[in-house]
């Protein structure tokens, strides 16, 4: 679902990608089971599922990142 969101709304995410890996190449990788995802998938995932995401970083360092979905 997140990969579909990436492809369908690529203008919203294009700035995260460069010549080393295109948005389309990344989305095709994310469709594969067992493929490691990086932070670039967080916003499309939230948008596709209509949810917010809080990420907590470890090592006794607590930082919260809210991705607020546009509804």
N, C-alpha and C positions, 0 to 999 in steps of 0.2 A: 504494500500500500504506500509506503513512504517513497519507494522508487517510482511508482506511478505518479505521485505528487510531484516529484522532481521533474519528471519528463513533461507532465501536463502544464506545469507552471514554471518552466525553466527560467523565465525572465526574472523571477523572484530569487533565484539561487545561483545564477550564472557567475556572479562575482567571486564565488568560493572556488572556482575552478580555473585552471590555466592550461598551457600547452602540454604540461606533463601528464595530465589526465583530464579528459573532457567530462562534462556533466553526463553525457550519454554513456561513456565508458564506465563511469562511477556507478550510475544507476543500474547498468547491466550486471556489474559485480555484486551490487547489494541484493539483487534478486536471488543469487546463489546461496543455498544453505551452507552454513559454516563459514561464510565470508566475514572477516573482521570488519566492523563498522567503526568509523571515526565520528568526530563531533559534527561533521557536515550533514549527517543524517538526522540529527536531533530536531531541527525545525520542520523539515518535511514530514517527519514521523508525527510530530505534534499536530501539524496542520491536517494530515490525513486522518488522524484519530480524534481530532477536536478535543485535545487534552493539553494541559500544562505539564511542564517537566521541571522538577527540582533536582539538581545534581549536587551531591555532597562530596567534597574532596577529603581524602583521609589524612593520616598522619597528624591528628589533632588540629588540623586546620579546617575550619568549617566555613565554606563559602557556598552561598546558594545562588544559583543562576536560574532565574525564572524565564521561561519562554512562554509568553502570553499569546495564545492563539487569537487571531482575529475572528470574531464571530459575526 
